[in-house]
Each structure stands twice: as C-alpha cells, then as structure tokens.
Amino acid sequence: MEDYLDGFLEYIRVERNYSDYTETNYEIDIEKYEEYLDNMHKNFKTIKYKDVLDYSKYLKEVENLKASSINRHLSSLRSFYNYLERESVIKSNPFKLVSGPKKEEHLPNYMKYNEFETMINTCDNTPLGIRNRALLETLLATGARIGELINLNIDDIDFANKEVKVLGKGNKERICYLNEHAINFLEDYINNSRIVLLGKHKSKRLFINHIGGDLTTRGVRDIIDNIVKKSALDIKVTPHTFRHTFATMLLNEGCDLKSVQELLGHANLSTTTIYTHLTNDYIKDIYLHAHPRAHKK
C-alpha cells in the first residue's frame, strides 16, 4: 500500500495542486487506515461496503472521534480510492457508497443588546478605551469577521455615505454599513486616540495596538476578553459572537434572509439559515409572553 500512497500524494501535490497542509492530513488519515487494516488482517484492495462501515464505527467508538473528524477521514480515503480506481488498482470505490455521520449542530451564541451596552459602558475615555469602543461598535455595526476587521484600512471607510469596504473570503469585496454610534466613535478614534497610539509609527490599518503596531486577531480576542471580565458578564463572548449577534438582531427586526446573507458575505444562503433557529426561539418566546392563551395560570 505504501507505493500507492506515495503515488497518490504526488498526484494531489502535482496534478491537483493541493496544499502541503492538505497533503499531510491525507497522509495521516490513510496511514491510520492502513494500521487498522493490518490489525484486522484485511487487504485494502478487497474491502467492501461493510468494511467501510466497520471502519467508520471504529473511528467513532474506539478512537472517539467527532463526526467532523470522521467525515474528514472518510473524505481522505474516498479520494485515495478514487485514485486507485483511476489507476485500475481496484474496480470500484467502496467509499463512494458511504456517507459520514451527521455533524453535531451547534447554534451560534449571541449577545442581548443590554449585554452589549454593558460592555460598551466599561470603555473609558483614554486612547485605548476610545479605540476599544470604536472596535466593538464596528464589529456590531458591520458583522465583520475578525480577519476582515483587522485588515481594514482607514481609506476603506466612507464617512459621508456611512459605508465601509470589507475584503472577505476569497478576496471578495462587499460593502457594509455604519450606524451613527459607530461613525461617531470611529471619528473620535481616528482624529484623536489613534494619533496618540500611533506615535512615530506609520500604518494604513484602521485598528492599531497600544504600541502603534497593527492589531492582530489575538489582540482583538484579548481586548474582548478583558472587557467581558471587567463588565462582570457571565457570558462567553468572542469576536464571532458580534457577527452572530449582528445577524440575529437584523432577522429579529424583520430583515430578509437574502439581505443578511449579502451583509455577512456568505457564499451560500444555506450558511445563513442557521440564524433562523435563533430567531424562531425569539419568536416563540414572544408568543408565549404575548398570547393570552399561552400564559401559565
């Protein structure tokens, strides 16, 4: 099997132009599978549909892998066996017949508006405090990803039209919008505190750190962690929480799903539909409180 594995890795590297990271993961997954076959005294050329099911069960019950990891293993082996079929080593690919386990569905966490206000109120009027509030306001106003946020340049903001140009996944550009709160604090930050933080440094980036360097993803997470701790909020908040909150708030206020998709920069509408679970819970809660026959006696 080793010779075929080497050939497969060369194939995905040269002909398919896969990354080194992907190649390494494929190799690890296939070697684990080879070890399993050796222990089970099975030949990789003659395995059947049931053998694939047994291996999937082994990954779950013995290796204790999550559904996402099992699916990755099966995907690696499906590609490997496609290669073997292409090279006429086997007649058919048994991995084509098996779909992996369903991924566990985790609903995104989001903040309530009063929790966001509590976080905002902890930001003082120091240069860092003004920067932090501008950062939080921008996250909630735009629903931007953390990577999109730290890559924003000052020139990306159009204050006159209350817009910001965001470069998303796949270098796809989209326009997000800024509310009055975000505009006011961004202007204060840029005109006053950013100049102080920048010092003698030069940077086009909108958000900078305490020594004038470009703010990193780790830096944004630390800022949010410190604000949550200072706010004494008993909630889990990450940069992505603001994105989830942005989407949930818009849907709760009647914004259509297609518009939210565009604002979030989702390639597929199906990615956006997860937020309908959250808004459905919100609507149910309103119903239980508002409908006279739903009240508990």
C-alpha positions as CSV (number, residue, x, y, z in Angstrom):
1,M,0.0,0.0,0.0
2,E,2.9,2.3,0.7
3,D,3.9,2.6,-3.0
4,Y,0.3,3.5,-3.9
5,L,0.2,6.1,-1.1
6,D,3.4,7.8,-2.4
7,G,1.9,7.9,-5.9
8,F,-1.4,9.3,-4.6
9,L,0.4,12.1,-2.6
10,E,2.4,13.0,-5.6
11,Y,-0.8,13.1,-7.7
12,I,-2.6,15.5,-5.3
13,R,0.5,17.6,-5.0
14,V,1.4,17.9,-8.7
15,E,-1.8,17.4,-10.6
16,R,-4.4,18.7,-8.1
17,N,-2.1,21.4,-6.6
18,Y,-3.2,20.6,-3.1
19,S,-1.5,22.5,-0.2
20,D,1.2,20.9,2.0
21,Y,-1.3,21.1,4.9
22,T,-3.9,19.1,3.0
23,E,-1.3,16.6,1.8
24,T,-0.1,16.0,5.3
25,N,-3.6,15.4,6.6
26,Y,-4.4,12.9,3.8
27,E,-1.2,11.0,4.6
28,I,-2.0,10.9,8.3
29,D,-5.6,9.7,7.7
30,I,-4.5,7.0,5.2
31,E,-1.7,5.7,7.4
32,K,-4.2,5.4,10.3
33,Y,-6.4,3.4,8.0
34,E,-3.5,1.2,6.9
35,E,-2.7,0.4,10.5
36,Y,-6.3,-0.5,11.1
37,L,-6.4,-2.9,8.1
38,D,-3.2,-4.6,9.3
39,N,-4.7,-5.2,12.7
40,M,-7.8,-6.6,11.2
41,H,-5.8,-8.7,8.6
42,K,-7.6,-7.1,5.7
43,N,-6.4,-6.2,2.2
44,F,-7.0,-2.7,1.1
45,K,-7.7,-3.9,-2.5
46,T,-10.6,-6.2,-1.5
47,I,-12.6,-4.2,1.2
48,K,-16.3,-3.9,0.7
49,Y,-19.1,-1.6,1.8
50,K,-19.4,-3.3,5.2
51,D,-15.7,-2.9,5.9
52,V,-16.1,0.8,5.4
53,L,-19.0,0.9,7.8
54,D,-16.9,-1.0,10.3
55,Y,-14.1,1.4,10.0
56,S,-16.4,4.4,10.5
57,K,-17.8,2.7,13.6
58,Y,-14.2,2.1,14.8
59,L,-13.3,5.7,14.4
60,K,-16.4,6.7,16.5
61,E,-16.4,4.1,19.2
62,V,-12.7,3.2,19.6
63,E,-10.9,6.4,18.5
64,N,-13.7,8.6,20.0
65,L,-13.6,11.0,17.0
66,K,-16.2,13.6,16.4
67,A,-18.4,13.5,13.4
68,S,-16.4,16.2,11.6
69,S,-13.2,14.3,12.1
70,I,-14.7,11.0,10.9
71,N,-16.0,12.8,7.8
72,R,-12.6,14.1,7.1
73,H,-11.1,10.6,7.4
74,L,-13.7,9.2,5.1
75,S,-13.2,12.0,2.6
76,S,-9.4,11.4,2.6
77,L,-10.0,7.7,1.9
78,R,-12.6,8.4,-0.7
79,S,-10.1,10.5,-2.6
80,F,-7.4,7.8,-2.2
81,Y,-9.7,5.1,-3.5
82,N,-10.7,7.3,-6.4
83,Y,-7.1,7.5,-7.3
84,L,-6.8,3.7,-7.0
85,E,-9.8,3.2,-9.3
86,R,-8.3,5.7,-11.7
87,E,-5.1,3.7,-11.8
88,S,-7.0,0.4,-12.3
89,V,-5.8,-1.0,-9.0
90,I,-9.4,-1.6,-7.9
91,K,-12.6,-1.9,-9.9
92,S,-14.8,0.3,-7.8
93,N,-14.5,2.7,-4.9
94,P,-16.4,1.3,-1.8
95,F,-16.1,4.7,0.0
96,K,-18.4,6.3,-2.6
97,L,-21.3,4.3,-1.1
98,V,-20.8,5.6,2.4
99,S,-21.8,9.0,3.8
100,G,-20.3,10.0,7.0
101,P,-22.2,10.7,10.3
102,K,-24.1,14.0,10.5
103,K,-22.2,16.8,12.1
104,E,-23.4,17.9,15.5
105,E,-25.4,21.1,15.1
106,H,-24.1,23.9,17.3
107,L,-26.3,27.0,17.3
108,P,-24.2,30.2,17.3
109,N,-24.1,32.1,20.6
110,Y,-25.2,35.7,20.5
111,M,-25.5,38.7,22.9
112,K,-28.5,40.5,24.1
113,Y,-28.5,44.2,23.4
114,N,-28.2,45.2,27.1
115,E,-25.1,42.9,27.4
116,F,-23.5,44.8,24.5
117,E,-24.3,48.1,26.2
118,T,-22.7,46.8,29.4
119,M,-19.6,46.0,27.5
120,I,-19.6,49.5,25.9
121,N,-20.0,51.2,29.2
122,T,-16.8,49.7,30.5
123,C,-14.8,51.6,27.8
124,D,-13.3,54.8,29.3
125,N,-12.1,58.0,27.6
126,T,-8.4,57.0,27.4
127,P,-6.9,56.5,23.9
128,L,-7.2,52.7,24.4
129,G,-10.8,53.0,25.7
130,I,-11.9,55.1,22.7
131,R,-10.2,52.6,20.4
132,N,-11.9,49.7,22.1
133,R,-15.4,51.2,21.9
134,A,-14.8,52.1,18.2
135,L,-13.8,48.4,17.6
136,L,-16.8,47.0,19.4
137,E,-19.2,49.4,17.6
138,T,-17.6,48.5,14.2
139,L,-18.0,44.7,14.9
140,L,-21.6,45.0,15.8
141,A,-22.5,47.5,13.1
142,T,-20.9,45.5,10.2
143,G,-21.0,41.9,11.3
144,A,-17.4,41.6,10.0
145,R,-15.2,38.6,10.7
146,I,-12.2,39.2,12.9
147,G,-9.8,38.7,9.9
148,E,-11.8,41.3,7.9
149,L,-11.8,43.7,10.8
150,I,-8.0,43.8,11.4
151,N,-7.3,44.2,7.7
152,L,-9.5,47.3,7.4
153,N,-7.6,50.4,6.3
154,I,-8.6,53.9,7.1
155,D,-9.3,54.6,3.4
156,D,-11.9,51.7,3.4
157,I,-14.3,53.9,5.4
158,D,-16.6,56.3,3.6
159,F,-17.9,58.5,6.4
160,A,-20.1,60.6,4.0
161,N,-22.1,57.5,3.0
162,K,-21.7,55.6,6.3
163,E,-20.1,52.7,4.4
164,V,-17.1,50.5,4.9
165,K,-15.4,48.4,2.2
166,V,-14.7,44.9,3.5
167,L,-12.4,42.3,1.9
168,G,-13.9,38.9,2.7
169,K,-13.1,35.2,2.0
170,G,-11.8,34.5,-1.5
171,N,-10.8,38.2,-1.8
172,K,-14.5,39.0,-2.4
173,E,-15.2,42.7,-1.7
174,R,-18.5,43.8,-0.1
175,I,-20.0,46.9,1.3
176,C,-21.1,47.1,5.0
177,Y,-22.8,49.9,6.7
178,L,-22.1,52.0,9.8
179,N,-24.6,53.4,12.2
180,E,-24.3,56.8,13.9
181,H,-22.8,55.3,17.0
182,A,-20.0,53.6,15.0
183,I,-19.4,56.7,12.9
184,N,-19.1,59.0,15.9
185,F,-16.7,56.7,17.8
186,L,-14.6,55.9,14.7
187,E,-14.2,59.6,14.0
188,D,-13.2,60.3,17.6
189,Y,-10.8,57.3,17.5
190,I,-9.2,58.3,14.2
191,N,-8.9,62.0,14.9
192,N,-7.7,61.7,18.5
193,S,-6.7,58.5,20.1
194,R,-5.3,56.7,17.1
195,I,-2.8,59.5,16.6
196,V,-1.6,59.1,20.2
197,L,-1.3,55.3,19.9
198,L,0.5,55.5,16.6
199,G,3.3,57.7,17.8
200,K,6.1,57.8,15.3
201,H,4.9,54.6,13.6
202,K,3.2,54.6,10.2
203,S,0.3,52.4,9.3
204,K,-2.7,52.3,6.9
205,R,-4.6,49.9,9.2
206,L,-7.6,51.2,10.9
207,F,-7.1,49.5,14.3
208,I,-3.7,49.5,15.9
209,N,-2.4,48.2,19.2
210,H,-1.1,50.1,22.2
211,I,2.4,50.5,20.8
212,G,1.4,51.6,17.3
213,G,1.6,48.3,15.5
214,D,-1.2,46.6,13.5
215,L,-3.8,44.9,15.7
216,T,-3.8,41.1,15.4
217,T,-6.6,38.5,15.8
218,R,-5.1,37.5,19.2
219,G,-5.0,41.2,20.2
220,V,-8.8,41.6,19.4
221,R,-9.6,38.5,21.4
222,D,-7.6,39.8,24.4
223,I,-9.4,43.1,24.2
224,I,-12.8,41.5,24.2
225,D,-11.8,39.0,27.0
226,N,-10.7,41.9,29.2
227,I,-13.8,43.9,28.5
228,V,-16.1,41.0,29.3
229,K,-14.1,40.3,32.5
230,K,-14.3,44.0,33.5
231,S,-18.1,44.0,32.7
232,A,-18.6,41.0,35.1
233,L,-20.8,39.4,32.4
234,D,-21.4,35.7,32.8
235,I,-21.4,35.0,29.1
236,K,-19.0,33.7,26.5
237,V,-18.1,36.4,24.0
238,T,-15.7,36.0,21.1
239,P,-15.2,38.3,18.0
240,H,-17.5,35.9,16.1
241,T,-20.2,36.5,18.8
242,F,-20.6,40.0,17.4
243,R,-21.2,38.6,13.9
244,H,-23.8,36.2,15.3
245,T,-25.5,39.0,17.2
246,F,-25.5,41.2,14.1
247,A,-27.3,38.6,12.1
248,T,-29.8,37.7,14.8
249,M,-30.7,41.3,15.5
250,L,-31.4,42.0,11.8
251,L,-33.6,39.0,11.4
252,N,-35.5,39.7,14.6
253,E,-36.2,43.2,13.3
254,G,-37.6,41.8,10.1
255,C,-34.6,41.9,7.7
256,D,-34.9,39.2,5.0
257,L,-32.5,36.3,4.9
258,K,-31.1,37.2,1.5
259,S,-30.1,40.7,2.6
260,V,-28.4,39.2,5.8
261,Q,-26.5,36.8,3.5
262,E,-25.2,39.7,1.5
263,L,-24.2,41.7,4.5
264,L,-22.4,38.7,6.1
265,G,-20.7,37.8,2.8
266,H,-21.9,34.2,2.9
267,A,-21.4,32.5,-0.5
268,N,-24.5,30.2,0.1
269,L,-27.8,31.1,1.6
270,S,-27.8,27.8,3.5
271,T,-25.0,29.1,5.7
272,T,-27.2,32.0,6.8
273,T,-30.2,29.8,7.6
274,I,-28.7,28.6,10.9
275,Y,-29.7,32.0,12.3
276,T,-33.3,31.2,11.7
277,H,-33.1,28.7,14.6
278,L,-32.2,31.6,16.9
279,T,-34.9,33.9,15.6
280,N,-37.5,31.1,15.8
281,D,-36.7,30.8,19.5
282,Y,-37.1,34.5,19.9
283,I,-40.5,34.5,18.1
284,K,-41.6,31.6,20.3
285,D,-40.6,33.4,23.4
286,I,-42.6,36.5,22.3
287,Y,-45.6,34.2,21.6
288,L,-45.5,32.6,25.0
289,H,-45.4,36.0,26.7
290,A,-48.0,37.8,24.4
291,H,-50.7,35.2,23.6
292,P,-53.4,35.3,26.3
293,R,-54.0,31.5,26.0
294,A,-50.2,30.8,26.3
295,H,-49.9,32.3,29.7
296,K,-49.4,29.9,32.6
297,K,-52.1,30.1,35.2
